[in-house]
């Protein structure tokens, strides 16, 4: 949240235009105006997968 850097998706060099995902970052990190939520996926062997979602606290 603090640095507002969106890191690129790994192992993706080019997207199929028919499967384009809006705002997907490929190649180099980009700076975002504001980051309100972060999603981190981890895919392991033998089906051990996890997802972590963190959202900015609002009062």
PyMOL commands that place a pseudoatom at each C-alpha (Angstrom):
pseudoatom trace, name=CA, resn=UNK, resi=1, chain=A, elem=C, hetatm=0, pos=[0.000, 0.000, 0.000]
pseudoatom trace, name=CA, resn=UNK, resi=2, chain=A, elem=C, hetatm=0, pos=[2.703, 2.434, 1.031]
pseudoatom trace, name=CA, resn=UNK, resi=3, chain=A, elem=C, hetatm=0, pos=[4.885, 2.173, -2.086]
pseudoatom trace, name=CA, resn=UNK, resi=4, chain=A, elem=C, hetatm=0, pos=[1.959, 1.959, -4.568]
pseudoatom trace, name=CA, resn=UNK, resi=5, chain=A, elem=C, hetatm=0, pos=[3.948, -0.385, -6.808]
pseudoatom trace, name=CA, resn=UNK, resi=6, chain=A, elem=C, hetatm=0, pos=[2.123, -3.060, -8.790]
pseudoatom trace, name=CA, resn=UNK, resi=7, chain=A, elem=C, hetatm=0, pos=[4.527, -5.872, -9.587]
pseudoatom trace, name=CA, resn=UNK, resi=8, chain=A, elem=C, hetatm=0, pos=[4.209, -7.732, -12.896]
pseudoatom trace, name=CA, resn=UNK, resi=9, chain=A, elem=C, hetatm=0, pos=[2.627, -11.130, -13.366]
pseudoatom trace, name=CA, resn=UNK, resi=10, chain=A, elem=C, hetatm=0, pos=[5.449, -13.648, -13.790]
pseudoatom trace, name=CA, resn=UNK, resi=11, chain=A, elem=C, hetatm=0, pos=[5.814, -16.041, -16.714]
pseudoatom trace, name=CA, resn=UNK, resi=12, chain=A, elem=C, hetatm=0, pos=[3.589, -13.918, -18.984]
pseudoatom trace, name=CA, resn=UNK, resi=13, chain=A, elem=C, hetatm=0, pos=[5.159, -12.280, -22.014]
pseudoatom trace, name=CA, resn=UNK, resi=14, chain=A, elem=C, hetatm=0, pos=[2.152, -11.678, -24.245]
pseudoatom trace, name=CA, resn=UNK, resi=15, chain=A, elem=C, hetatm=0, pos=[-1.618, -11.899, -23.745]
pseudoatom trace, name=CA, resn=UNK, resi=16, chain=A, elem=C, hetatm=0, pos=[-4.133, -13.382, -26.121]
pseudoatom trace, name=CA, resn=UNK, resi=17, chain=A, elem=C, hetatm=0, pos=[-6.296, -10.389, -27.144]
pseudoatom trace, name=CA, resn=UNK, resi=18, chain=A, elem=C, hetatm=0, pos=[-9.443, -12.489, -26.658]
pseudoatom trace, name=CA, resn=UNK, resi=19, chain=A, elem=C, hetatm=0, pos=[-8.463, -13.219, -23.048]
pseudoatom trace, name=CA, resn=UNK, resi=20, chain=A, elem=C, hetatm=0, pos=[-7.177, -9.799, -22.078]
pseudoatom trace, name=CA, resn=UNK, resi=21, chain=A, elem=C, hetatm=0, pos=[-7.425, -8.893, -18.404]
pseudoatom trace, name=CA, resn=UNK, resi=22, chain=A, elem=C, hetatm=0, pos=[-7.903, -5.187, -17.610]
pseudoatom trace, name=CA, resn=UNK, resi=23, chain=A, elem=C, hetatm=0, pos=[-4.969, -3.588, -15.793]
pseudoatom trace, name=CA, resn=UNK, resi=24, chain=A, elem=C, hetatm=0, pos=[-2.791, -6.728, -15.831]
pseudoatom trace, name=CA, resn=UNK, resi=25, chain=A, elem=C, hetatm=0, pos=[0.846, -5.693, -15.388]
pseudoatom trace, name=CA, resn=UNK, resi=26, chain=A, elem=C, hetatm=0, pos=[3.368, -7.495, -17.614]
pseudoatom trace, name=CA, resn=UNK, resi=27, chain=A, elem=C, hetatm=0, pos=[7.117, -6.905, -17.784]
pseudoatom trace, name=CA, resn=UNK, resi=28, chain=A, elem=C, hetatm=0, pos=[8.046, -3.998, -15.526]
pseudoatom trace, name=CA, resn=UNK, resi=29, chain=A, elem=C, hetatm=0, pos=[6.425, -2.846, -12.261]
pseudoatom trace, name=CA, resn=UNK, resi=30, chain=A, elem=C, hetatm=0, pos=[4.163, 0.193, -12.519]
pseudoatom trace, name=CA, resn=UNK, resi=31, chain=A, elem=C, hetatm=0, pos=[3.222, 2.843, -9.999]
pseudoatom trace, name=CA, resn=UNK, resi=32, chain=A, elem=C, hetatm=0, pos=[-0.469, 3.020, -9.113]
pseudoatom trace, name=CA, resn=UNK, resi=33, chain=A, elem=C, hetatm=0, pos=[-2.273, 6.177, -8.046]
pseudoatom trace, name=CA, resn=UNK, resi=34, chain=A, elem=C, hetatm=0, pos=[-3.783, 4.337, -5.096]
pseudoatom trace, name=CA, resn=UNK, resi=35, chain=A, elem=C, hetatm=0, pos=[-3.858, 0.717, -3.954]
pseudoatom trace, name=CA, resn=UNK, resi=36, chain=A, elem=C, hetatm=0, pos=[-6.907, -0.273, -1.918]
pseudoatom trace, name=CA, resn=UNK, resi=37, chain=A, elem=C, hetatm=0, pos=[-6.635, -4.071, -2.053]
pseudoatom trace, name=CA, resn=UNK, resi=38, chain=A, elem=C, hetatm=0, pos=[-3.955, -6.680, -2.683]
pseudoatom trace, name=CA, resn=UNK, resi=39, chain=A, elem=C, hetatm=0, pos=[-4.444, -10.283, -3.829]
pseudoatom trace, name=CA, resn=UNK, resi=40, chain=A, elem=C, hetatm=0, pos=[-1.559, -12.757, -3.499]
pseudoatom trace, name=CA, resn=UNK, resi=41, chain=A, elem=C, hetatm=0, pos=[-1.988, -16.300, -4.836]
pseudoatom trace, name=CA, resn=UNK, resi=42, chain=A, elem=C, hetatm=0, pos=[0.365, -19.159, -4.058]
pseudoatom trace, name=CA, resn=UNK, resi=43, chain=A, elem=C, hetatm=0, pos=[0.108, -22.451, -5.928]
pseudoatom trace, name=CA, resn=UNK, resi=44, chain=A, elem=C, hetatm=0, pos=[2.073, -25.364, -4.512]
pseudoatom trace, name=CA, resn=UNK, resi=45, chain=A, elem=C, hetatm=0, pos=[2.607, -28.999, -5.282]
pseudoatom trace, name=CA, resn=UNK, resi=46, chain=A, elem=C, hetatm=0, pos=[-0.030, -31.624, -4.494]
pseudoatom trace, name=CA, resn=UNK, resi=47, chain=A, elem=C, hetatm=0, pos=[-2.843, -29.073, -4.506]
pseudoatom trace, name=CA, resn=UNK, resi=48, chain=A, elem=C, hetatm=0, pos=[-1.541, -27.003, -1.612]
pseudoatom trace, name=CA, resn=UNK, resi=49, chain=A, elem=C, hetatm=0, pos=[-2.834, -23.603, -2.714]
pseudoatom trace, name=CA, resn=UNK, resi=50, chain=A, elem=C, hetatm=0, pos=[-3.588, -20.407, -0.856]
pseudoatom trace, name=CA, resn=UNK, resi=51, chain=A, elem=C, hetatm=0, pos=[-4.872, -16.918, -1.494]
pseudoatom trace, name=CA, resn=UNK, resi=52, chain=A, elem=C, hetatm=0, pos=[-4.364, -13.868, 0.686]
pseudoatom trace, name=CA, resn=UNK, resi=53, chain=A, elem=C, hetatm=0, pos=[-6.471, -10.724, 0.270]
pseudoatom trace, name=CA, resn=UNK, resi=54, chain=A, elem=C, hetatm=0, pos=[-5.556, -7.552, 2.149]
pseudoatom trace, name=CA, resn=UNK, resi=55, chain=A, elem=C, hetatm=0, pos=[-7.731, -4.443, 1.992]
pseudoatom trace, name=CA, resn=UNK, resi=56, chain=A, elem=C, hetatm=0, pos=[-6.906, -0.929, 3.119]
pseudoatom trace, name=CA, resn=UNK, resi=57, chain=A, elem=C, hetatm=0, pos=[-8.575, -0.085, 6.437]
pseudoatom trace, name=CA, resn=UNK, resi=58, chain=A, elem=C, hetatm=0, pos=[-11.248, 2.592, 6.195]
pseudoatom trace, name=CA, resn=UNK, resi=59, chain=A, elem=C, hetatm=0, pos=[-12.848, 4.159, 9.235]
for i in range(1, 59): cmd.bond("trace and resi %d" % i, "trace and resi %d" % (i + 1))
show_as sticks, trace
zoom trace
